[in-house]
Amino acid sequence: MNAIEKLAKKIGIVSIKDLRKLGLHPEKLRKLVLAGKMIRLDRGLYRLADQDWDFHDSLAIVAKAQPEAVICLSSALFYHQIGTQMPHEIWIALPRGRLRPPKLETLSIRVFRYSPKTLVSGIDEASISGVKVRITSPARTIADCFKFRNKIGLDIALEALREGWRRKRFTVDELTAQSRICRVEHLMAPYVETTVVS
């Protein structure tokens, strides 16, 4: 096993940047792809050919391409196994400002912009295929669903609230704290009262 394969085994998804940091030439990676030992995932992103792969690994590709991205809304609901929505694109949150969404060829991305202050609360970190992926917590995801109800639909927000509570993915205190941060506490209160408290 050569140095690139060892690196891929250790960190999961290998980027051209990773190789350059270690002084490895990308041409060696191309040879491994031709030999069937590595697979190209997207622009500048590769993995071992024998590595297991599923939808969650798509989140790792996004995080590797843009480490500041936070998986949110429908994609976060799917990750947390809340509700019945199967996203056909990866939904990410980025702070307002200069950060650009990742440029990917194989995945469709939908970007939501947040103020930097609100994008630090209620963020979990997961390790997927060796990549650190930032994902909104269940309580934060539900509060966000109410905040963006005009874009995703109130029915999805209500389903997420009911399913998240039924599956014990959050506490009332966590939900209240996140609804305040997202400024939807008063909007959510009657739904929370009938779904959670009763």
C-alpha positions, -999 to 999 in steps of 0.1 A, spaced: 0 0 0 15 33 -11 14 67 8 -17 79 -9 -37 47 -2 -25 49 35 -37 85 37 -70 76 22 -74 47 47 -67 72 75 -87 102 65 -114 87 42 -116 113 14 -84 126 -1 -81 160 -18 -54 173 -41 -47 198 -13 -40 169 11 -15 155 -13 3 187 -18 6 193 19 25 160 21 46 167 -9 29 140 -30 24 145 -67 -12 143 -80 0 122 -110 4 93 -86 -32 96 -77 -42 95 -113 -23 63 -117 -41 48 -88 -75 57 -103 -65 41 -136 -54 10 -117 -88 8 -100 -75 13 -65 -89 48 -61 -122 64 -72 -128 100 -82 -158 113 -62 -158 149 -75 -134 176 -86 -102 170 -67 -118 145 -42 -110 108 -41 -115 76 -20 -103 41 -19 -122 18 -44 -131 -8 -17 -146 17 7 -183 13 16 -204 42 4 -239 56 11 -259 89 12 -242 102 43 -209 101 25 -222 128 2 -223 150 32 -186 142 37 -178 153 1 -195 187 8 -177 191 41 -143 182 25 -149 207 -3 -161 235 20 -153 228 57 -172 259 69 -205 245 55 -231 233 79 -256 206 68 -291 219 75 -328 217 70 -339 187 49 -305 171 47 -300 174 85 -335 159 91 -325 130 69 -292 126 88 -310 126 122 -337 102 108 -365 127 115 -395 127 92 -400 111 58 -382 136 35 -356 122 12 -335 151 0 -325 152 -37 -299 179 -30 -276 187 -1 -288 216 19 -261 237 35 -258 268 57 -231 293 51 -224 326 69 -233 357 50 -203 372 34 -174 360 13 -176 323 17 -186 306 -16 -205 273 -18 -184 243 -29 -182 238 -66 -191 201 -71 -199 183 -103 -217 153 -89 -239 168 -62 -266 194 -63 -263 219 -34 -288 244 -21 -274 272 1 -290 291 29 -272 322 43 -272 328 80 -257 356 101 -224 344 116 -238 348 152 -267 324 145 -245 298 128 -225 289 159 -254 276 181 -269 241 178 -242 227 156 -231 191 160 -200 175 146 -200 140 131 -172 120 115 -183 106 82 -158 86 61 -131 102 82 -142 138 74 -155 162 101 -190 172 91 -209 201 108 -246 194 110 -274 213 128 -286 195 159 -321 181 159 -336 210 179 -318 235 158 -329 218 126 -365 220 136 -363 256 146 -347 263 112 -375 245 95 -400 269 111 -377 298 102 -376 288 66 -412 275 64 -419 296 34 -392 278 15 -396 243 27 -433 242 37 -449 244 71 -461 208 67 -424 196 68 -417 217 98 -447 203 117 -438 167 107 -402 173 119 -415 186 152 -438 156 158 -413 130 146 -384 145 164 -403 146 197 -417 110 192 -381 97 186 -368 117 216 -342 136 195 -344 168 216 -357 182 249 -382 210 254 -353 232 268 -331 225 237 -360 233 214 -369 265 232 -333 277 232 -329 271 195 -363 287 186 -352 319 205 -320 320 185 -339 316 153 -365 341 164 -394 318 159 -403 311 195 -437 328 194 -445 312 160 -436 277 173 -452 280 208 -487 268 199 -474 239 179 -449 230 206 -477 232 232 -500 208 213 -473 184 201 -447 183 228 -462 195 261 -496 177 258 
